[in-house]
Amino acid sequence: MSGVSYKDSGVDLDVYNDAMKRLPKLMHRTFSPRVKQLDGGFAGLFQLDFDCNLFRRNYEQPILVSGADGVGTKLKVAQKLGRHDTIGIDLVAMCVNDTICCGAEPLFFLDYIAMSHDDPILLEQLVKGISDGCVTSDSALLGGETAIMPDHYKPGDYELAGFSVGVVDKKHLIDGKAIAPDDVVIGIASNGVHANGFSLVRKIVFDVAKLDVDSPFEPQPEQTIGDVLMQPTLIYTSAVRKVLNHYRVKQVVHGIAHITGGGLEENITRILPPGISIDIDANAWSAHPVFDWLQQLGNVDRDEMFRVFNMGIGMTLIVSSYYADSVLRMLEQAGHEAMVIGNVKAHEDETARRVTVQH
């Protein structure tokens, strides 16, 4: 009688090797000259020689900026649909959209994928999305980890996490401290729910309304509910970097907030200095119809909607009012819908900070 093998426990190393062979091409398409290729190595390599002629960067005091995130239970929608080639875009977006809030240039990205069993086709689809997101954000996909855990995940289940690293010169670091009265808030439109609040989305759509991913999306019946919910999160790094590179001074962009869980109020408040108050006018933009649809379908309180979802604004820039029109033009030229959505004023309490959304 032969002994127990790894395959008997649910991990097939031959299938695992097949899966790994599919990934290098998806990584190589994201590489810049600063990546030192090391296929099969134990780590990824990225050159930090910022001021050499090859890279034409002038970082006098470079600060590394890092962020980690996942995509929450949007994974459950992807698994219901059997559509896995875009969820990786969401993963990259959630990470790089955070790091750009400090004014950082994205450098490289790493992923973590955990699965129940080796599935080369599924893994390739997931990494394709991650690779696409890295190309869009100008990040090099240096590597990652694929964990096979048959006793931890049910067949077909998987988990994703991502890790982004960028760089910003100390003199160009954006931390919100320069935000001052008479600044304005520019909102950059989202294209839907992005990747936050999906526990509530799933509760409303699948448990309360008893709908299916293949059901027509009522406001736009040419699309299915699955199409609308799986719309990948917008990646804002290229557009925001164009603005920052054009001005390169903190007198223009004083703060940046990625609008994720917690909505406009909580996320903008995170970057405000003491003594600052912001009024947001929700009538200043038209949100994707998915938000009104979800609210009506689940009879959700409007305040709850604004607390959970981005409600049509995926990123905000707090800028000097003098430059607002110029910044808006640059964002629109970069392909994003953008508008002034709020104003900054002094808070009556010099130690307090507040964001109020009028809706």
Secondary structure as GFF3:
##gff-version 3
##sequence-region A 1 359
A	DSSP	three_ten_helix	7	9	.	.	.	ID=ss1
A	DSSP	alpha_helix	13	21	.	.	.	ID=ss2
A	DSSP	alpha_helix	24	28	.	.	.	ID=ss3
A	DSSP	beta_strand	62	69	.	.	.	ID=ss4
A	DSSP	alpha_helix	74	81	.	.	.	ID=ss5
A	DSSP	alpha_helix	87	99	.	.	.	ID=ss6
A	DSSP	three_ten_helix	100	102	.	.	.	ID=ss7
A	DSSP	beta_strand	105	115	.	.	.	ID=ss8
A	DSSP	alpha_helix	120	137	.	.	.	ID=ss9
A	DSSP	beta_strand	140	148	.	.	.	ID=ss10
A	DSSP	beta_strand	158	169	.	.	.	ID=ss11
A	DSSP	three_ten_helix	170	172	.	.	.	ID=ss12
A	DSSP	beta_strand	184	189	.	.	.	ID=ss13
A	DSSP	alpha_helix	198	202	.	.	.	ID=ss14
A	DSSP	pi_helix	203	208	.	.	.	ID=ss15
A	DSSP	alpha_helix	225	229	.	.	.	ID=ss16
A	DSSP	alpha_helix	237	247	.	.	.	ID=ss17
A	DSSP	beta_strand	253	258	.	.	.	ID=ss18
A	DSSP	alpha_helix	263	269	.	.	.	ID=ss19
A	DSSP	beta_strand	276	281	.	.	.	ID=ss20
A	DSSP	three_ten_helix	282	284	.	.	.	ID=ss21
A	DSSP	alpha_helix	290	298	.	.	.	ID=ss22
A	DSSP	alpha_helix	302	308	.	.	.	ID=ss23
A	DSSP	beta_strand	313	319	.	.	.	ID=ss24
A	DSSP	three_ten_helix	321	323	.	.	.	ID=ss25
A	DSSP	alpha_helix	324	333	.	.	.	ID=ss26
A	DSSP	beta_strand	338	346	.	.	.	ID=ss27
A	DSSP	beta_strand	353	358	.	.	.	ID=ss28
###
